[in-house]
Amino acid sequence: KQWYQRRVRDTTISRSALSDHFLVTFQFHVGKANNPEKKTVSTRNMKNVEVGDLAKLITESALADLPRPPSFEDCISLYNETLRGLLDQIAPIEERTVPVSDKPP
């Protein structure tokens, strides 16, 4: 069932004698859905990262000591690996399990 089919019930449509409009009434559950499905998300806590410390680590890394410009692909690979490794040192990845919420229509 769609999310609205689980939450909307007792729907009635009534014709009004005084108007060309219809009256629609229903019961709608607005509480949190009891969805047992969960997913794992990965995050980094970057709030406490000191920019100066990160800059120092970068200047001491392999990125600062390139003897000659490598190929574009090698440069991107080195950049990604080095920065990911430095971030792992100062702001490691944390995984947690969270409930999956219903998507709105």
All heavy atoms as an XYZ file, in Angstrom:
840
protein
N       0.828     -1.194      0.000
C       0.000      0.000      0.000
C       0.868      1.253      0.000
O       1.933      1.265      0.591
C      -0.873      0.034      1.249
C      -2.018     -0.938      1.245
C      -2.859     -0.705      2.483
C      -4.120     -1.486      2.409
N      -4.985     -1.266      3.547
N       0.354      2.285     -0.626
C       1.021      3.581     -0.600
C       0.863      4.196      0.784
O      -0.020      3.826      1.546
C       0.409      4.520     -1.652
C       0.608      4.068     -3.069
C       2.050      4.183     -3.486
O       2.774      5.065     -3.034
N       2.491      3.290     -4.347
N       1.714      5.166      1.110
C       1.682      5.764      2.449
C       0.317      6.357      2.765
O      -0.176      6.265      3.871
C       2.784      6.813      2.610
C       2.560      8.048      1.771
C       2.968      8.247      0.496
C       1.850      9.215      2.163
N       2.559      9.468      0.059
C       1.869     10.091      1.065
C       1.187      9.611      3.316
C       1.261     11.331      1.091
C       0.582     10.849      3.342
C       0.625     11.705      2.235
N      -0.334      6.995      1.773
C      -1.633      7.619      2.033
C      -2.727      6.582      2.212
O      -3.708      6.828      2.897
C      -1.988      8.619      0.927
C      -1.985      8.042     -0.465
C      -3.094      7.391     -0.980
C      -0.856      8.142     -1.267
C      -3.078      6.843     -2.249
C      -0.835      7.610     -2.539
C      -1.951      6.963     -3.023
O      -1.935      6.430     -4.276
N      -2.571      5.408      1.624
C      -3.561      4.351      1.809
C      -3.498      3.757      3.210
O      -4.471      3.221      3.693
C      -3.368      3.255      0.756
C      -3.693      3.716     -0.646
C      -3.279      2.703     -1.689
O      -2.266      2.031     -1.551
N      -4.068      2.593     -2.746
N      -2.350      3.858      3.857
C      -2.218      3.368      5.228
C      -2.708      4.392      6.240
O      -2.978      4.054      7.375
C      -0.747      3.044      5.522
C      -0.212      1.883      4.721
C       1.164      1.466      5.200
N       2.130      2.543      5.210
C       3.024      2.762      4.245
N       3.050      1.989      3.189
N       3.882      3.747      4.334
N      -2.812      5.658      5.862
C      -3.128      6.705      6.826
C      -4.520      7.317      6.652
O      -5.040      7.897      7.587
C      -2.091      7.812      6.743
C      -0.733      7.319      7.178
C       0.247      8.420      7.232
N       1.547      7.902      7.665
C       2.591      8.633      7.866
N       2.538      9.920      7.701
N       3.720      8.089      8.256
N      -5.090      7.233      5.473
C      -6.414      7.818      5.233
C      -7.459      6.712      5.283
O      -7.309      5.679      4.655
C      -6.463      8.530      3.855
C      -7.849      9.068      3.577
C      -5.432      9.631      3.784
N      -8.545      6.950      6.043
C      -9.618      5.960      6.114
C     -10.936      6.668      6.351
O     -10.983      7.857      6.627
C      -9.329      4.922      7.193
C      -9.160      5.481      8.564
C      -8.680      4.401      9.544
N      -8.241      5.028     10.758
C      -9.018      5.268     11.803
N     -10.263      4.892     11.803
N      -8.544      5.883     12.864
N     -12.014      5.904      6.266
C     -13.374      6.414      6.485
C     -13.668      7.632      5.619
O     -14.162      8.658      6.086
C     -13.614      6.758      7.961
C     -13.417      5.563      8.875
O     -13.635      4.427      8.407
O     -13.041      5.757     10.038
N     -13.381      7.535      4.332
C     -13.626      8.642      3.418
C     -15.083      8.653      2.971
O     -15.624      7.626      2.575
C     -12.729      8.519      2.171
O     -11.382      8.421      2.604
C     -12.877      9.699      1.246
N     -15.715      9.818      3.051
C     -17.083      9.985      2.542
C     -17.155     11.255      1.715
O     -16.472     12.251      2.019
C     -18.115     10.075      3.689
O     -17.801     11.188      4.520
C     -18.147      8.810      4.517
N     -17.975     11.211      0.675
C     -18.203     12.380     -0.169
C     -19.704     12.638     -0.161
O     -20.495     11.763     -0.505
C     -17.702     12.131     -1.611
C     -16.206     11.803     -1.578
C     -17.983     13.332     -2.493
C     -15.643     11.365     -2.912
N     -20.077     13.852      0.239
C     -21.494     14.206      0.353
C     -21.799     15.405     -0.524
O     -21.030     16.364     -0.573
C     -21.839     14.558      1.808
O     -21.474     13.525      2.675
N     -22.954     15.348     -1.205
C     -23.393     16.473     -2.031
C     -24.194     17.424     -1.153
O     -25.040     17.017     -0.375
C     -24.225     15.979     -3.202
C     -24.610     17.065     -4.140
C     -25.360     16.502     -5.347
N     -25.553     17.561     -6.292
C     -24.782     17.777     -7.347
N     -23.797     16.948     -7.598
N     -25.004     18.775     -8.156
N     -23.910     18.685     -1.268
C     -24.614     19.693     -0.482
C     -25.824     20.192     -1.274
O     -25.733     20.441     -2.473
C     -23.674     20.860     -0.166
O     -24.376     21.910      0.434
N     -26.941     20.357     -0.590
C     -28.155     20.851     -1.243
C     -28.060     22.349     -1.512
O     -28.738     22.871     -2.393
C     -29.367     20.548     -0.362
N     -27.209     23.059     -0.786
C     -27.116     24.505     -0.914
C     -26.016     24.974     -1.858
O     -25.906     26.164     -2.120
C     -26.876     25.127      0.471
C     -27.934     24.811      1.533
C     -27.506     25.375      2.874
C     -29.282     25.368      1.124
N     -25.190     24.058     -2.373
C     -24.041     24.466     -3.163
C     -23.755     23.428     -4.248
O     -24.243     22.309     -4.206
C     -22.829     24.596     -2.234
O     -21.661     24.810     -2.973
N     -22.951     23.832     -5.218
C     -22.525     22.888     -6.249
C     -21.212     22.207     -5.844
O     -20.617     21.491     -6.621
C     -22.374     23.593     -7.598
C     -21.326     24.692     -7.572
O     -20.915     25.106     -6.462
O     -20.913     25.148     -8.656
N     -20.765     22.426     -4.608
C     -19.560     21.801     -4.090
C     -19.907     20.508     -3.355
O     -21.056     20.274     -2.996
C     -18.832     22.738     -3.122
C     -18.286     23.976     -3.763
N     -18.535     24.355     -5.053
C     -17.498     24.949     -3.262
C     -17.930     25.474     -5.344
N     -17.300     25.880     -4.237
N     -18.889     19.680     -3.142
C     -19.054     18.442     -2.394
C     -18.298     18.548     -1.074
O     -17.245     19.189     -1.000
C     -18.499     17.253     -3.190
C     -19.316     16.926     -4.405
C     -19.085     17.565     -5.611
C     -20.311     15.958     -4.335
C     -19.826     17.259     -6.718
C     -21.048     15.645     -5.442
C     -20.820     16.304     -6.648
N     -18.802     17.921     -0.052
C     -18.128     17.841      1.240
C     -17.383     16.515      1.299
O     -17.971     15.460      1.123
C     -19.142     17.921      2.388
C     -18.586     17.699      3.784
C     -17.625     18.822      4.153
C     -19.698     17.583      4.800
N     -16.088     16.593      1.536
C     -15.263     15.395      1.645
C     -14.784     15.308      3.088
O     -14.176     16.239      3.610
C     -14.045     15.451      0.692
C     -13.165     14.223      0.872
C     -14.495     15.607     -0.743
N     -15.082     14.184      3.739
C     -14.606     13.961      5.111
C     -13.810     12.676      5.144
O     -14.036     11.763      4.337
C     -15.778     13.868      6.112
O     -16.618     12.774      5.737
C     -16.593     15.148      6.127
N     -12.860     12.610      6.082
C     -12.020     11.421      6.208
C     -11.323     11.454      7.552
O     -11.249     12.488      8.214
C     -10.990     11.331      5.077
C     -10.128     12.547      4.945
C      -8.937     12.658      5.653
C     -10.503     13.600      4.112
C      -8.139     13.773      5.532
C      -9.711     14.718      3.995
C      -8.527     14.811      4.694
N     -10.796     10.313      7.938
C      -9.943     10.190      9.109
C      -8.509     10.061      8.597
O      -8.246      9.316      7.650
C     -10.310      8.932      9.921
C     -11.699      8.971     10.504
C     -11.789      9.981     11.627
O     -10.893     10.096     12.450
N     -12.874     10.742     11.636
N      -7.599     10.787      9.210
C      -6.217     10.792      8.760
C      -5.298     10.624      9.958
O      -5.331     11.420     10.893
C      -5.898     12.119      8.047
C      -4.550     12.163      7.400
C      -4.348     11.528      6.183
C      -3.500     12.831      7.983
C      -3.106     11.560      5.570
C      -2.253     12.872      7.380
C      -2.066     12.239      6.168
N      -4.490      9.565      9.941
C      -3.532      9.319     11.022
C      -2.284     10.143     10.755
O      -1.627      9.986      9.737
C      -3.176      7.830     11.092
C      -2.132      7.524     12.111
N      -2.373      7.609     13.457
C      -0.834      7.170     11.980
C      -1.275      7.302     14.115
N      -0.325      7.040     13.235
N      -1.934     11.052     11.690
C      -0.788     11.926     11.485
C       0.424     11.543     12.326
O       1.445     12.205     12.280
C      -1.145     13.407     11.768
C      -2.121     13.910     10.738
C      -1.692     13.581     13.162
N       0.329     10.471     13.084
C       1.457     10.036     13.908
C       2.577      9.473     13.047
O       2.441      9.296     11.838
N       3.676      9.192     13.694
C       4.806      8.594     12.985
C       4.433      7.219     12.456
O       3.768      6.453     13.128
C       5.998      8.450     13.918
C       6.822      9.666     14.067
C       8.071      9.314     14.842
C       9.119     10.377     14.644
N      10.337     10.047     15.355
N       4.899      6.938     11.264
C       4.668      5.619     10.684
C       5.546      4.600     11.402
O       6.686      4.885     11.763
C       4.990      5.631      9.199
N       5.028      3.434     11.595
C       5.800      2.364     12.224
C       6.476      1.570     11.117
O       6.002      0.533     10.693
C       4.879      1.481     13.068
C       5.663      0.464     13.855
O       6.883      0.552     13.952
N       4.976     -0.501     14.412
N       7.579      2.106     10.637
C       8.298      1.493      9.528
C       9.526      0.766     10.082
O      10.465      1.403     10.543
C       8.717      2.566      8.524
C       9.253      1.970      7.245
O       9.474      0.769      7.160
N       9.456      2.798      6.246
N       9.541     -0.567     10.022
C      10.672     -1.308     10.584
C      11.924     -1.266      9.700
O      12.997     -1.664     10.139
C      10.135     -2.731     10.690
C       9.122     -2.829      9.605
C       8.515     -1.446      9.505
N      11.793     -0.774      8.472
C      12.935     -0.766      7.562
C      13.979      0.243      8.036
O      13.673      1.348      8.446
C      12.462     -0.401      6.151
C      13.527     -0.550      5.099
C      13.015     -0.224      3.706
O      11.795     -0.115      3.536
O      13.848     -0.082      2.818
N      15.258     -0.146      7.970
C      16.350      0.713      8.416
C      17.448      0.733      7.357
O      17.522     -0.144      6.511
C      16.913      0.219      9.740
C      15.883      0.233     10.855
C      16.538      0.066     12.193
C      15.550      0.056     13.324
N      14.786      1.240     13.494
N      18.277      1.776      7.404
C      19.423      1.850      6.505
C      20.626      2.361      7.290
O      20.491      2.992      8.334
C      19.134      2.749      5.305
C      18.956      4.210      5.660
C      18.701      5.034      4.417
C      18.472      6.500      4.813
N      18.233      7.333      3.644
N      21.806      2.089      6.771
C      23.039      2.537      7.404
C      23.555      3.757      6.655
O      23.630      3.749      5.426
C      24.099      1.419      7.377
O      23.570      0.277      8.062
C      25.379      1.851      8.044
N      23.872      4.815      7.403
C      24.412      6.028      6.803
C      25.805      6.283      7.372
O      26.098      5.935      8.510
C      23.501      7.258      7.052
C      22.168      7.098      6.357
C      23.292      7.509      8.527
N      26.653      6.880      6.562
C      28.012      7.215      6.974
C      28.148      8.732      7.026
O      27.739      9.424      6.093
C      29.031      6.671      5.976
O      28.912      5.273      5.880
N      28.719      9.247      8.127
C      28.898     10.687      8.292
C      30.270     10.969      8.881
O      30.931     10.081      9.420
C      27.830     11.281      9.234
O      27.945     10.657     10.510
C      26.425     11.067      8.694
N      30.686     12.215      8.763
C      31.903     12.695      9.418
C      31.512     13.898     10.271
O      30.778     14.765      9.824
C      32.945     13.162      8.405
C      33.581     12.073      7.592
C      34.667     12.699      6.704
N      35.137     11.786      5.699
C      36.131     10.932      5.863
N      36.762     10.885      7.012
N      36.497     10.134      4.893
N      32.034     13.977     11.486
C      31.793     15.126     12.341
C      32.865     16.169     12.026
O      33.993     16.095     12.510
C      31.835     14.728     13.817
C      31.489     15.881     14.721
O      31.226     16.988     14.272
N      31.495     15.627     16.010
N      32.510     17.141     11.200
C      33.468     18.151     10.757
C      33.431     19.405     11.634
O      34.213     20.330     11.406
C      33.163     18.531      9.293
C      33.252     17.373      8.317
S      34.912     16.737      8.139
C      35.666     18.052      7.216
N      32.555     19.430     12.622
C      32.412     20.629     13.456
C      33.681     20.963     14.229
O      33.993     22.131     14.426
C      31.268     20.457     14.451
C      29.906     20.472     13.826
C      28.863     20.401     14.913
C      27.892     19.307     14.559
N      26.943     19.027     15.606
N      34.395     19.958     14.688
C      35.561     20.195     15.529
C      36.881     20.183     14.770
O      37.953     20.205     15.387
C      35.605     19.153     16.654
C      34.385     19.239     17.542
O      33.866     20.318     17.790
N      33.912     18.107     18.016
N      36.827     20.151     13.451
C      38.051     20.129     12.649
C      38.650     21.538     12.607
O      37.969     22.500     12.246
C      37.770     19.624     11.217
C      38.993     19.787     10.331
C      37.320     18.181     11.246
N      39.897     21.638     13.017
C      40.601     22.925     12.950
C      41.186     23.075     11.542
O      41.952     22.215     11.084
C      41.728     22.973     13.983
C      41.245     22.983     15.414
C      40.547     24.289     15.782
O      40.888     25.346     15.203
O      39.653     24.234     16.651
N      40.830     24.151     10.865
C      41.284     24.364      9.490
C      42.809     24.437      9.434
O      43.435     23.903      8.517
C      40.637     25.641      8.902
C      41.171     25.927      7.519
C      39.125     25.496      8.863
N      43.415     25.073     10.420
C      44.881     25.172     10.449
C      45.543     23.814     10.556
O      46.572     23.559      9.906
N      44.972     22.926     11.368
C      45.524     21.573     11.500
C      45.411     20.810     10.189
O      46.338     20.107      9.783
C      44.804     20.800     12.610
C      45.084     21.373     13.991
O      46.048     22.161     14.123
O      44.333     21.027     14.926
N      44.266     20.949      9.523
C      44.073     20.281      8.231
C      45.055     20.832      7.200
O      45.673     20.074      6.449
C      42.633     20.437      7.748
C      42.294     19.799      6.406
C      42.580     18.302      6.421
C      40.843     20.065      6.047
N      45.229     22.137      7.169
C      46.165     22.754      6.229
C      47.592     22.257      6.470
O      48.332     21.975      5.520
C      46.105     24.274      6.342
N      47.974     22.128      7.738
C      49.321     21.637      8.063
C      49.505     20.198      7.579
O      50.535     19.849      7.006
C      49.556     21.730      9.568
C      50.934     21.310      9.985
C      51.140     21.459     11.471
C      52.556     21.015     11.795
N      52.679     20.443     13.087
N      48.493     19.367      7.805
C      48.578     17.973      7.348
C      48.703     17.902      5.826
O      49.432     17.074      5.282
C      47.359     17.190      7.821
C      47.299     16.865      9.313
C      45.946     16.263      9.671
C      48.422     15.925      9.695
N      47.984     18.778      5.133
C      48.056     18.769      3.659
C      49.439     19.183      3.188
O      50.010     18.568      2.275
C      46.963     19.683      3.061
C      45.574     19.076      3.313
C      47.183     19.900      1.563
C      44.421     19.974      2.959
N      50.013     20.206      3.814
C      51.354     20.646      3.386
C      52.432     19.614      3.705
O      53.478     19.606      3.066
C      51.742     22.002      4.036
O      51.706     21.864      5.450
C      50.818     23.104      3.592
N      52.181     18.742      4.679
C      53.127     17.685      5.016
C      52.842     16.382      4.267
O      53.551     15.395      4.446
C      53.082     17.419      6.525
C      53.550     18.587      7.362
C      53.278     18.407      8.845
O      52.576     17.431      9.216
O      53.740     19.239      9.629
N      51.840     16.371      3.422
C      51.437     15.142      2.727
C      52.156     15.004      1.387
O      52.912     15.884      0.964
C      49.927     15.147      2.490
O      49.598     16.089      1.477
N      51.847     13.902      0.710
C      52.433     13.630     -0.614
C      51.978     14.655     -1.650
O      52.646     14.829     -2.668
C      52.056     12.226     -1.065
N      50.882     15.349     -1.400
C      50.414     16.354     -2.370
C      51.402     17.508     -2.500
O      51.527     18.097     -3.568
C      49.044     16.913     -1.934
C      47.858     15.970     -2.039
C      46.609     16.635     -1.483
C      47.634     15.541     -3.472
N      52.094     17.832     -1.404
C      53.020     18.968     -1.429
C      54.378     18.615     -2.044
O      55.147     19.516     -2.378
C      53.218     19.492     -0.010
N      54.678     17.345     -2.226
C      56.002     16.919     -2.692
C      55.978     16.250     -4.057
O      56.736     15.315     -4.297
C      56.626     15.956     -1.672
C      56.890     16.635     -0.346
O      57.198     17.834     -0.351
O      56.777     15.961      0.695
N      55.156     16.717     -4.953
C      55.116     16.121     -6.292
C      56.314     16.621     -7.092
O      56.455     17.818     -7.332
C      53.818     16.501     -7.014
C      52.536     15.920     -6.437
C      51.331     16.440     -7.204
C      52.559     14.412     -6.475
N      57.228     15.721     -7.511
C      58.419     16.162     -8.243
C      58.079     16.745     -9.617
O      58.660     17.723    -10.037
C      59.258     14.894     -8.369
C      58.292     13.772     -8.176
C      57.184     14.293     -7.320
N      57.144     16.150    -10.284
C      56.698     16.666    -11.580
C      55.210     16.357    -11.688
O      54.725     15.415    -11.057
C      57.461     16.042    -12.738
C      57.261     14.565    -12.907
C      57.995     14.027    -14.145
N      57.703     12.633    -14.330
C      56.599     12.149    -14.916
N      55.702     12.964    -15.387
N      56.422     10.851    -15.029
N      54.495     17.123    -12.462
C      53.055     16.856    -12.561
C      52.780     15.477    -13.163
O      53.253     15.178    -14.258
C      52.541     17.951    -13.494
C      53.600     19.002    -13.487
C      54.892     18.300    -13.190
N      52.098     14.609    -12.417
C      51.743     13.293    -12.970
C      50.586     13.448    -13.964
O      50.122     14.555    -14.226
C      51.307     12.505    -11.731
C      50.848     13.541    -10.769
C      51.639     14.779    -11.049
N      50.135     12.334    -14.498
C      48.998     12.392    -15.413
C      47.771     12.893    -14.652
O      47.721     12.866    -13.419
C      48.716     11.002    -15.997
O      48.182     10.158    -14.987
N      46.792     13.336    -15.383
C      45.577     13.874    -14.764
C      44.912     12.824    -13.877
O      44.521     13.120    -12.745
C      44.603     14.342    -15.860
C      43.343     14.923    -15.322
C      43.340     16.173    -14.717
C      42.152     14.215    -15.402
C      42.173     16.707    -14.209
C      40.975     14.742    -14.889
C      40.990     15.997    -14.298
N      44.812     11.590    -14.356
C      44.180     10.515    -13.592
C      44.960     10.219    -12.308
O      44.380     10.022    -11.246
C      44.040      9.239    -14.429
C      43.035      9.334    -15.556
C      43.577     10.059    -16.784
O      44.812     10.237    -16.901
O      42.755     10.466    -17.619
N      46.306     10.201    -12.416
C      47.136      9.972    -11.232
C      46.981     11.102    -10.219
O      46.962     10.873     -9.009
C      48.610      9.838    -11.623
C      48.895      8.548    -12.379
O      48.061      7.622    -12.310
O      49.946      8.477    -13.042
N      46.886     12.304    -10.719
C      46.735     13.472     -9.851
C      45.406     13.403     -9.089
O      45.368     13.632     -7.874
C      46.794     14.738    -10.702
S      47.114     16.218     -9.761
N      44.339     13.067     -9.767
C      43.011     12.949     -9.126
C      43.027     11.816     -8.112
O      42.521     11.964     -6.993
C      41.906     12.703    -10.181
C      41.778     13.904    -11.112
C      40.576     12.383     -9.534
C      41.333     15.170    -10.434
N      43.616     10.702     -8.449
C      43.687      9.562     -7.541
C      44.478      9.915     -6.284
O      44.050      9.626     -5.160
C      44.316      8.368     -8.256
O      44.423      7.292     -7.386
N      45.641     10.546     -6.456
C      46.459     10.946     -5.314
C      45.714     11.954     -4.439
O      45.723     11.856     -3.211
C      47.784     11.544     -5.794
C      48.730     12.040     -4.694
C      49.182     10.875     -3.817
C      49.926     12.757     -5.304
N      45.078     12.911     -5.057
C      44.304     13.924     -4.334
C      43.211     13.253     -3.496
O      43.081     13.512     -2.300
C      43.701     14.889     -5.363
C      42.842     15.977     -4.793
C      43.408     17.130     -4.267
C      41.459     15.865     -4.785
C      42.617     18.139     -3.746
C      40.665     16.868     -4.254
C      41.243     18.005     -3.742
O      40.452     18.995     -3.229
N      42.424     12.379     -4.109
C      41.333     11.710     -3.395
C      41.849     10.829     -2.262
O      41.330     10.882     -1.142
C      40.492     10.879     -4.359
C      39.618     11.727     -5.254
O      39.315     12.864     -4.931
N      39.228     11.171     -6.390
N      42.850     10.019     -2.531
C      43.388      9.119     -1.501
C      44.017      9.882     -0.343
O      43.809      9.543      0.823
C      44.422      8.179     -2.126
C      43.834      7.155     -3.066
C      44.902      6.392     -3.837
O      46.093      6.464     -3.444
O      44.556      5.733     -4.827
N      44.787     10.922     -0.666
C      45.461     11.695      0.384
C      44.454     12.420      1.259
O      44.508     12.346      2.493
C      46.451     12.702     -0.235
O      47.388     11.987     -1.040
C      47.179     13.483      0.837
N      43.519     13.132      0.645
C      42.545     13.879      1.437
C      41.621     12.954      2.226
O      41.288     13.247      3.377
C      41.739     14.822      0.547
C      42.538     15.997     -0.020
C      41.633     16.899     -0.845
C      43.211     16.800      1.077
N      41.242     11.834      1.635
C      40.410     10.879      2.378
C      41.170     10.343      3.591
O      40.623     10.237      4.690
C      39.978      9.725      1.471
C      38.997      8.777      2.159
C      38.492      7.676      1.240
N      37.754      8.228      0.122
C      38.143      8.142     -1.162
N      39.250      7.512     -1.485
N      37.405      8.660     -2.114
N      42.453     10.031      3.419
C      43.270      9.547      4.530
C      43.428     10.591      5.627
O      43.351     10.277      6.819
N      43.638     11.852      5.235
C      43.775     12.920      6.230
C      42.465     13.135      6.984
O      42.461     13.318      8.207
C      44.228     14.217      5.561
C      45.631     14.196      4.939
C      45.919     15.504      4.229
C      46.685     13.907      5.993
N      41.365     13.104      6.259
C      40.058     13.250      6.921
C      39.786     12.080      7.858
O      39.193     12.261      8.918
C      38.941     13.386      5.892
C      38.825     14.754      5.232
C      37.763     14.732      4.141
C      38.505     15.829      6.253
N      40.210     10.887      7.472
C      40.038      9.728      8.356
C      40.799      9.915      9.669
O      40.376      9.423     10.706
C      40.496      8.443      7.668
C      39.513      7.966      6.608
O      38.352      8.434      6.614
O      39.912      7.132      5.769
N      41.923     10.638      9.619
C      42.706     10.901     10.835
C      41.999     11.888     11.760
O      41.963     11.694     12.969
C      44.080     11.478     10.480
C      45.051     10.521      9.871
C      46.352     11.228      9.514
O      46.741     12.196     10.172
N      47.016     10.753      8.473
N      41.498     12.980     11.187
C      40.965     14.049     12.041
C      39.448     14.015     12.213
O      38.929     14.593     13.166
C      41.407     15.439     11.521
C      40.894     15.681     10.108
C      42.912     15.573     11.588
C      41.199     17.055      9.578
N      38.749     13.360     11.305
C      37.292     13.242     11.415
C      36.879     11.894     10.824
O      36.408     11.814      9.699
C      36.596     14.383     10.675
N      37.073     10.814     11.591
C      36.781      9.486     11.049
C      35.310      9.307     10.679
O      34.431      9.966     11.243
C      37.164      8.541     12.186
C      37.543      9.365     13.339
C      37.522     10.793     12.956
N      35.079      8.421      9.738
C      33.711      8.113      9.323
C      33.010      7.365     10.444
O      33.563      6.438     11.024
C      33.710      7.269      8.033
C      34.201      8.109      6.860
C      32.322      6.720      7.750
C      34.291      7.353      5.565
N      31.804      7.798     10.737
C      30.965      7.130     11.729
C      29.743      6.577     11.013
O      29.104      7.290     10.243
C      30.528      8.120     12.811
C      31.693      8.709     13.575
C      31.281      9.848     14.494
O      30.088     10.212     14.515
O      32.161     10.370     15.189
N      29.438      5.323     11.260
C      28.255      4.713     10.655
C      27.195      4.531     11.725
O      27.499      4.221     12.871
C      28.603      3.373     10.025
C      29.454      3.500      8.793
C      29.639      2.177      8.073
O      29.297      1.125      8.653
O      30.130      2.204      6.941
N      25.945      4.767     11.324
C      24.833      4.532     12.241
C      23.634      4.061     11.451
O      23.522      4.298     10.251
C      24.509      5.765     13.067
C      24.165      6.981     12.250
C      24.109      8.212     13.150
N      23.886      9.366     12.321
C      22.811     10.125     12.356
N      21.862      9.864     13.236
N      22.661     11.124     11.560
N      22.748      3.373     12.138
C      21.550      2.836     11.504
C      20.379      3.745     11.860
O      20.177      4.100     13.018
C      21.284      1.415     12.016
O      22.447      0.616     11.737
C      20.087      0.798     11.325
N      19.638      4.143     10.811
C      18.488      5.034     11.005
C      17.266      4.435     10.321
O      17.390      3.681      9.353
C      18.773      6.442     10.427
C      19.912      7.123     11.158
C      19.088      6.382      8.942
N      16.068      4.771     10.812
C      14.863      4.279     10.158
C      14.659      4.960      8.808
O      15.020      6.122      8.632
C      13.733      4.632     11.125
C      14.290      5.673     12.022
C      15.782      5.516     12.020
N      14.103      4.229      7.863
C      13.795      4.785      6.546
C      12.428      5.431      6.646
O      11.462      4.802      7.082
C      13.786      3.673      5.469
C      13.360      4.219      4.133
C      15.151      3.030      5.383
N      12.328      6.682      6.258
C      11.047      7.386      6.327
C      10.289      7.242      5.015
O      10.896      7.049      3.953
C      11.255      8.861      6.673
O      12.042      9.468      5.682
N       8.976      7.356      5.089
C       8.149      7.306      3.887
C       8.441      8.536      3.036
O       8.642      9.638      3.544
C       6.664      7.306      4.247
C       6.241      5.969      4.847
O       6.905      4.974      4.560
O       5.238      5.959      5.585
N       8.441      8.347      1.744
C       8.654      9.444      0.821
C       7.307     10.122      0.553
O       6.303      9.457      0.357
C       9.227      8.937     -0.502
C      10.524      8.185     -0.355
C      11.680      9.134     -0.255
C      12.997      8.439     -0.267
N      13.535      8.105      0.989
N       7.305     11.452      0.509
C       6.047     12.120      0.167
C       5.710     11.876     -1.303
O       6.603     11.589     -2.093
C       6.331     13.585      0.431
C       7.813     13.715      0.465
C       8.355     12.365      0.836
N       4.458     12.004     -1.661
C       4.074     11.725     -3.064
C       4.641     12.739     -4.016
O       5.023     13.801     -3.701
C       2.560     11.787     -3.044
C       2.192     12.574     -1.845
C       3.326     12.406     -0.880
